Amino acid sequence: MFSRSINGDAATDAADIHRNAYNAAFFELGLRWYWDSEIYPAVLSEADERRCLRQYVVKHQPHLLTAYDADFLVDAIQATKARCYGRMKLSGCKGGAHVNWAALQHGEVGF
């Protein structure tokens, strides 16, 4: 459930914090998604995170679009991710260590 980056450079640390903030946001929003270090750069392959996130929802989570507008989902994810990222930075979080939120979610009642 926990893992650690072994190279520890600044770019990797920054990417880890952003990826972990997304995973925390997914968990908080009840989404059973988990972006590992391979999926994250593939999904956010451009500077426009909003566009990339919208494309991910449309391509990989289209069932959600029957109940929610794509822009609503993107807005909710980005707002929650920003809050999670802010908390991580304020607490002095460094890259590397992270929680597999999806694995934790499977242990909850009803999942």
GROMACS elastic network, one bead per residue, 0.5 to 0.9 nm:
[ bonds ]
;  ai    aj funct       b0    kb
    1    98     6  0.82730   500
    1    99     6  0.59403   500
    1   100     6  0.50851   500
    1   101     6  0.80137   500
    1   103     6  0.65543   500
    1   104     6  0.77358   500
    2    97     6  0.67138   500
    2    98     6  0.56526   500
    2    99     6  0.50032   500
    2   100     6  0.63461   500
    3    96     6  0.73709   500
    3    97     6  0.56212   500
    3    98     6  0.59770   500
    3    99     6  0.72816   500
    3   100     6  0.83627   500
    4     8     6  0.89418   500
    4    95     6  0.83076   500
    4    98     6  0.68238   500
    5     8     6  0.60641   500
    5    12     6  0.79465   500
    5    13     6  0.81230   500
    5    16     6  0.83164   500
    5    95     6  0.74819   500
    5    97     6  0.67526   500
    5    98     6  0.89834   500
    6     9     6  0.89061   500
    6    96     6  0.73810   500
    7    12     6  0.76308   500
    7    13     6  0.89656   500
    7    96     6  0.85941   500
    8    11     6  0.83286   500
    8    12     6  0.62810   500
    8    13     6  0.60798   500
    8    95     6  0.72097   500
    8    96     6  0.66565   500
    9    12     6  0.53719   500
    9    13     6  0.60887   500
    9    14     6  0.86952   500
    9    95     6  0.87581   500
   10    13     6  0.50115   500
   10    14     6  0.61234   500
   10    15     6  0.85795   500
   10    95     6  0.81644   500
   11    14     6  0.51877   500
   11    15     6  0.61725   500
   11    16     6  0.85189   500
   12    15     6  0.50985   500
   12    16     6  0.59895   500
   12    17     6  0.86185   500
   12    95     6  0.68792   500
   12    96     6  0.77814   500
   13    16     6  0.50462   500
   13    17     6  0.62667   500
   13    18     6  0.87754   500
   13    94     6  0.62187   500
   13    96     6  0.60161   500
   14    17     6  0.52247   500
   14    18     6  0.63832   500
   14    19     6  0.86188   500
   14    94     6  0.78110   500
   14    95     6  0.60920   500
   15    18     6  0.51837   500
   15    19     6  0.60006   500
   15    20     6  0.84273   500
   15    37     6  0.86907   500
   15    40     6  0.86534   500
   15    41     6  0.86347   500
   15    95     6  0.73757   500
   16    19     6  0.50335   500
   16    20     6  0.58986   500
   16    21     6  0.83933   500
   16    37     6  0.77094   500
   16    94     6  0.82027   500
   16    96     6  0.60774   500
   16    97     6  0.81060   500
   16    98     6  0.78018   500
   17    20     6  0.51033   500
   17    21     6  0.60669   500
   17    22     6  0.86654   500
   17    85     6  0.70709   500
   17    88     6  0.75085   500
   17    89     6  0.82527   500
   17    93     6  0.74571   500
   17    94     6  0.68542   500
   17    95     6  0.52527   500
   17    96     6  0.78525   500
   17    97     6  0.89299   500
   17    98     6  0.83138   500
   18    21     6  0.50076   500
   18    22     6  0.62937   500
   18    23     6  0.87025   500
   18    81     6  0.80934   500
   18    82     6  0.89443   500
   18    85     6  0.65624   500
   18    95     6  0.88027   500
   19    22     6  0.51130   500
   19    23     6  0.62674   500
   19    24     6  0.86141   500
   19    35     6  0.68569   500
   19    36     6  0.76764   500
   19    37     6  0.78106   500
   19    40     6  0.65194   500
   20    24     6  0.60314   500
   20    25     6  0.84672   500
   20    35     6  0.82243   500
   20    36     6  0.88445   500
   20    81     6  0.88942   500
   20    84     6  0.86398   500
   20    85     6  0.80716   500
   20    95     6  0.86697   500
   20    97     6  0.89167   500
   20    98     6  0.62292   500
   20    99     6  0.73897   500
   20   100     6  0.85824   500
   20   101     6  0.88958   500
   21    24     6  0.50095   500
   21    25     6  0.60937   500
   21    26     6  0.86079   500
   21    80     6  0.84159   500
   21    81     6  0.52766   500
   21    82     6  0.74682   500
   21    83     6  0.83083   500
   21    84     6  0.52823   500
   21    85     6  0.50176   500
   21    86     6  0.87156   500
   21    88     6  0.76231   500
   22    26     6  0.61649   500
   22    27     6  0.86102   500
   22    34     6  0.84288   500
   22    35     6  0.78374   500
   22    77     6  0.76000   500
   22    78     6  0.80735   500
   22    80     6  0.80872   500
   22    81     6  0.51493   500
   22    82     6  0.84617   500
   22    84     6  0.78453   500
   22    85     6  0.80924   500
   23    26     6  0.50492   500
   23    27     6  0.62126   500
   23    28     6  0.85873   500
   23    33     6  0.71931   500
   23    34     6  0.56988   500
   23    35     6  0.64744   500
   23    36     6  0.88612   500
   23    81     6  0.81016   500
   23    99     6  0.82794   500
   23   100     6  0.76106   500
   23   101     6  0.62721   500
   23   102     6  0.79914   500
   24    27     6  0.50902   500
   24    28     6  0.60979   500
   24    29     6  0.85885   500
   24    80     6  0.83652   500
   24    81     6  0.71696   500
   24    84     6  0.66662   500
   24    85     6  0.88242   500
   24    99     6  0.83607   500
   24   100     6  0.88539   500
   24   101     6  0.65373   500
   25    28     6  0.50046   500
   25    29     6  0.60599   500
   25    30     6  0.85146   500
   25    31     6  0.83785   500
   25    76     6  0.88600   500
   25    77     6  0.62534   500
   25    78     6  0.81235   500
   25    79     6  0.85637   500
   25    80     6  0.52237   500
   25    82     6  0.85329   500
   25    83     6  0.84345   500
   25    84     6  0.66231   500
   26    29     6  0.51773   500
   26    30     6  0.61636   500
   26    32     6  0.67949   500
   26    33     6  0.62053   500
   26    34     6  0.75454   500
   26    77     6  0.70006   500
   26    80     6  0.83021   500
   26    81     6  0.81288   500
   26   101     6  0.80473   500
   26   102     6  0.85037   500
   27    30     6  0.51302   500
   27    31     6  0.57338   500
   27    32     6  0.67418   500
   27    33     6  0.76125   500
   27    34     6  0.85252   500
   27   101     6  0.58817   500
   27   102     6  0.68859   500
   27   104     6  0.87868   500
   27   105     6  0.72059   500
   28    31     6  0.75870   500
   28    80     6  0.78428   500
   29    32     6  0.88973   500
   29    76     6  0.81651   500
   29    77     6  0.76207   500
   29    80     6  0.79670   500
   30    33     6  0.88388   500
   30   105     6  0.83989   500
   31    34     6  0.87395   500
   31   102     6  0.84023   500
   32   101     6  0.82708   500
   32   102     6  0.56335   500
   32   103     6  0.89383   500
   32   105     6  0.73289   500
   32   106     6  0.85372   500
   33   101     6  0.82113   500
   33   102     6  0.61555   500
   34    39     6  0.86275   500
   34   100     6  0.69235   500
   34   101     6  0.67817   500
   34   102     6  0.56425   500
   34   103     6  0.86233   500
   35    38     6  0.75929   500
   35    39     6  0.53681   500
   35    40     6  0.53331   500
   35    43     6  0.87719   500
   35   100     6  0.87422   500
   36    39     6  0.53800   500
   36    40     6  0.60038   500
   36    41     6  0.89956   500
   36   100     6  0.84335   500
   37    40     6  0.55671   500
   37    41     6  0.70351   500
   38    41     6  0.62288   500
   38    42     6  0.67003   500
   39    42     6  0.51719   500
   39    43     6  0.60730   500
   39    44     6  0.85806   500
   40    43     6  0.53076   500
   40    44     6  0.61261   500
   40    45     6  0.83594   500
   41    44     6  0.51381   500
   41    45     6  0.56122   500
   41    46     6  0.88986   500
   42    45     6  0.53777   500
   43    46     6  0.84303   500
   43    49     6  0.88778   500
   43    52     6  0.62551   500
   43    53     6  0.71508   500
   43    55     6  0.83463   500
   43    56     6  0.65537   500
   44    47     6  0.73821   500
   44    48     6  0.78611   500
   44    49     6  0.60417   500
   44    50     6  0.89786   500
   44    51     6  0.87788   500
   44    52     6  0.54832   500
   44    53     6  0.71338   500
   44    56     6  0.88660   500
   45    48     6  0.85318   500
   45    49     6  0.83764   500
   45    52     6  0.72353   500
   46    49     6  0.68093   500
   46    51     6  0.84173   500
   46    52     6  0.68893   500
   47    50     6  0.88645   500
   47    51     6  0.88765   500
   47    52     6  0.84527   500
   48    51     6  0.55023   500
   48    52     6  0.63783   500
   48    53     6  0.86940   500
   49    52     6  0.50638   500
   49    53     6  0.59299   500
   49    54     6  0.84412   500
   49    78     6  0.88605   500
   50    53     6  0.51759   500
   50    54     6  0.61423   500
   50    55     6  0.86389   500
   50    71     6  0.89593   500
   50    74     6  0.67411   500
   50    75     6  0.82944   500
   50    78     6  0.77083   500
   51    54     6  0.51023   500
   51    55     6  0.61952   500
   51    56     6  0.86495   500
   51    74     6  0.88048   500
   52    55     6  0.50660   500
   52    56     6  0.62004   500
   52    57     6  0.87537   500
   53    56     6  0.50120   500
   53    57     6  0.63264   500
   53    58     6  0.87039   500
   53    74     6  0.65289   500
   53    77     6  0.87682   500
   53    78     6  0.88301   500
   54    57     6  0.51801   500
   54    58     6  0.62466   500
   54    59     6  0.85957   500
   54    70     6  0.64316   500
   54    71     6  0.71988   500
   54    73     6  0.82088   500
   54    74     6  0.61095   500
   55    58     6  0.51212   500
   55    59     6  0.59759   500
   55    60     6  0.82590   500
   56    59     6  0.51942   500
   56    60     6  0.55746   500
   56    61     6  0.71362   500
   56    62     6  0.89531   500
   57    60     6  0.54742   500
   57    62     6  0.61546   500
   57    63     6  0.89775   500
   57    64     6  0.78568   500
   57    65     6  0.81179   500
   57    70     6  0.71319   500
   57    73     6  0.82694   500
   57    74     6  0.81934   500
   58    61     6  0.58897   500
   58    63     6  0.86409   500
   58    64     6  0.86173   500
   58    65     6  0.75160   500
   58    70     6  0.74480   500
   59    62     6  0.61883   500
   60    63     6  0.86536   500
   61    64     6  0.58878   500
   61    65     6  0.76442   500
   62    65     6  0.53374   500
   62    66     6  0.75116   500
   63    66     6  0.57494   500
   63    67     6  0.78340   500
   64    67     6  0.56509   500
   64    68     6  0.59592   500
   64    69     6  0.82667   500
   64    70     6  0.82406   500
   64    73     6  0.86730   500
   65    69     6  0.58111   500
   65    70     6  0.62162   500
   65    73     6  0.87687   500
   66    69     6  0.79123   500
   68    71     6  0.84326   500
   68    72     6  0.67230   500
   68    73     6  0.67258   500
   69    72     6  0.51937   500
   69    73     6  0.64670   500
   69    74     6  0.87871   500
   70    73     6  0.51760   500
   70    74     6  0.61787   500
   70    75     6  0.85648   500
   71    74     6  0.50065   500
   71    75     6  0.59678   500
   71    76     6  0.84826   500
   72    75     6  0.51364   500
   72    76     6  0.61514   500
   72    77     6  0.86039   500
   73    76     6  0.51274   500
   73    77     6  0.60901   500
   73    78     6  0.84930   500
   74    77     6  0.51469   500
   74    78     6  0.59781   500
   74    79     6  0.84539   500
   75    78     6  0.52097   500
   75    79     6  0.60128   500
   75    80     6  0.84754   500
   76    79     6  0.52989   500
   76    80     6  0.61083   500
   76    81     6  0.84158   500
   77    80     6  0.52412   500
   77    81     6  0.58840   500
   77    82     6  0.84736   500
   78    82     6  0.59978   500
   78    83     6  0.85960   500
   79    82     6  0.51739   500
   79    83     6  0.63619   500
   79    84     6  0.87167   500
   80    83     6  0.51492   500
   80    84     6  0.61564   500
   80    85     6  0.84885   500
   81    84     6  0.50315   500
   81    85     6  0.59036   500
   81    86     6  0.84366   500
   82    85     6  0.50409   500
   82    86     6  0.60690   500
   82    87     6  0.86441   500
   83    86     6  0.50968   500
   83    87     6  0.62938   500
   83    88     6  0.86736   500
   84    87     6  0.51517   500
   84    88     6  0.61938   500
   84    89     6  0.86791   500
   85    88     6  0.50516   500
   85    89     6  0.61701   500
   85    90     6  0.85613   500
   86    89     6  0.51896   500
   86    90     6  0.60690   500
   86    91     6  0.85306   500
   87    90     6  0.51215   500
   87    91     6  0.61043   500
   87    92     6  0.86942   500
   87    93     6  0.86037   500
   88    91     6  0.52308   500
   88    92     6  0.64395   500
   88    93     6  0.51251   500
   88    94     6  0.82473   500
   89    92     6  0.51363   500
   89    93     6  0.54553   500
   89    94     6  0.78952   500
   90    93     6  0.74472   500
   93    97     6  0.88606   500
   94    97     6  0.76170   500
   95    98     6  0.78614   500
   98   101     6  0.88400   500
   99   102     6  0.86616   500
   99   103     6  0.85403   500
   99   104     6  0.83074   500
  100   103     6  0.54941   500
  100   104     6  0.66865   500
  100   105     6  0.89237   500
  101   104     6  0.50696   500
  101   105     6  0.61602   500
  101   106     6  0.88373   500
  102   105     6  0.50308   500
  102   106     6  0.64887   500
  103   106     6  0.53695   500
  103   107     6  0.71738   500
  104   107     6  0.55895   500
  104   108     6  0.72836   500
  105   108     6  0.54114   500
  105   109     6  0.87586   500
  105   111     6  0.69321   500
  106   109     6  0.80874   500
  106   110     6  0.84952   500
  106   111     6  0.53502   500
  107   110     6  0.86635   500
  107   111     6  0.69638   500
  108   111     6  0.57860   500
